[in-house]
């Protein structure tokens, strides 16, 4: 009887702790980035994009008539301002749209869904760019944003090129890595968190995974990652590289050093060249 009681208490404790961890994962403290378009002399147009469920997504649009268009997706738990340095290096050659993903920055939304609903959000961003006359569209995503870009590109042929910096390959694997300190208990703990996600979002948010999506991509893909990344282990890049092995348009930019988010010198120019080739506009040096 006591053994059954203790086991029940352990299970109950695991479920309560997993619920708290799930709540923190989908409603994390939001990172405020102390940058503005004025810092880069970027004359942005403030736009609002409605997601399929009515959530208002806040964006900055930098038009460039007759040029290909790019969507820039920030990482977790940051905001669109985090990508202003990259935008500044691209706007002379591309129309550029920066958007706060749901829950983050100035966008609405009670929680992030870690890629599940964000895929449809990105499709709404593509709708917006088409309404502004975009003839070819590429997407750059950092970390979480890169995962969203890969997932959506496998579903929407309007995305003609993807550049992803340090995306995760699989959310379940990442969860087990984050809770690696729990040793064997990390497996049921992560599964319990995913159980809560099914109850709240009514979906398995781990499927499809970015690595599954990458295996279906035929458009040009630039995958960048640092072997020293302390947040998204390099093993995720290795899995994505293997998934992209059959894609003749896949390019890889792996560095030996650099923490998560440390873009190397000249990375903006690397992006401009990649998207210039993929979208039909040769990039200037």
Beta strands, then each sheet from edge to edge (+ up, - down):
strand 1: 45-50
strand 2: 56-62
strand 3: 69-73
strand 4: 95-99
strand 5: 137-142
strand 6: 159-165
strand 7: 220-226
strand 8: 250-255
sheet 1: 1+ 2- 4+ 3+ 5+ 6+ 7+ 8+
end
